[in-house]
Amino acid sequence: MDIAERFADNLVRQRQAAGLSQEELASRGDIHRTQISLIEGGKRMPRLDTLVKLAGALGIAPATLLDGISWEPTVTKHGRFKVSTPRD
């Protein structure tokens, strides 16, 4: 699982918990529904302003959508994203 897929899982889970359709989330967040579909499909990562809009539309902290995504710095090579499995 990569970070786009993990973010997508987080977004879908939070949207469903809020009882919203993609269309309703898009309307609340002033984001095109196609964009929501691409993000939830793991095909696109949101910009920072879109992340904040999504969280606001869902009534959650932006960090909630980043659950399980972190960065591992290293000394001798490039760092990498670390993605943990979703909590159900």
C-alpha positions in Angstrom: 0.0 0.0 0.0 1.4 3.4 -0.9 0.5 6.8 0.6 -2.1 7.6 -2.0 -4.0 4.4 -1.2 -3.7 4.9 2.5 -5.0 8.5 2.2 -7.8 7.2 0.0 -8.8 4.5 2.6 -8.8 7.2 5.4 -11.0 9.5 3.3 -13.5 6.8 2.3 -13.8 5.6 5.9 -14.4 9.2 7.2 -16.8 10.1 4.4 -18.9 6.9 5.0 -18.8 7.5 8.8 -20.2 11.0 8.2 -22.9 9.5 6.0 -22.0 11.6 3.0 -21.9 10.7 -0.7 -19.0 11.8 -2.8 -21.2 14.5 -4.3 -22.2 15.8 -0.8 -18.6 15.9 0.3 -17.6 17.7 -2.9 -20.3 20.3 -2.4 -19.4 20.9 1.3 -15.7 21.2 0.5 -16.1 23.3 -2.7 -14.2 20.5 -4.6 -15.3 19.0 -7.9 -16.8 15.5 -7.5 -14.4 14.1 -10.0 -11.5 15.2 -7.8 -13.1 13.3 -4.9 -13.4 10.2 -7.0 -9.7 10.4 -8.1 -8.5 10.9 -4.6 -10.7 8.1 -3.2 -9.4 5.9 -6.0 -5.8 6.4 -5.0 -5.1 8.0 -8.3 -4.4 11.5 -7.0 -3.0 13.1 -3.8 -4.7 16.3 -2.6 -2.9 19.6 -2.3 -2.7 21.0 1.2 -5.6 23.4 0.7 -7.7 20.5 -0.6 -6.8 18.4 2.5 -8.0 21.2 4.7 -11.2 21.6 2.8 -11.9 17.8 2.9 -11.3 17.8 6.7 -13.5 20.8 7.2 -16.3 19.3 5.1 -16.1 16.2 7.2 -15.9 18.1 10.5 -12.6 16.4 11.5 -9.0 17.5 12.0 -6.8 17.3 8.9 -4.4 14.9 10.7 -7.2 12.3 10.8 -6.9 12.0 7.1 -3.2 11.4 7.4 -3.5 8.6 10.0 -1.0 5.9 9.3 1.2 8.0 7.0 4.6 9.1 8.3 8.1 9.9 7.1 11.2 7.9 8.0 14.4 10.0 7.7 17.7 8.2 7.3 21.3 9.2 7.6 22.9 7.2 4.8 20.2 7.2 2.1 17.0 8.9 1.1 14.1 8.8 3.5 10.9 7.1 2.7 7.2 7.3 3.5 6.0 4.7 6.0 2.5 3.5 5.6 0.8 1.4 8.3 -2.2 -0.8 7.7 -5.6 0.8 8.3 -7.3 0.3 11.6 -10.9 -1.0 11.2 
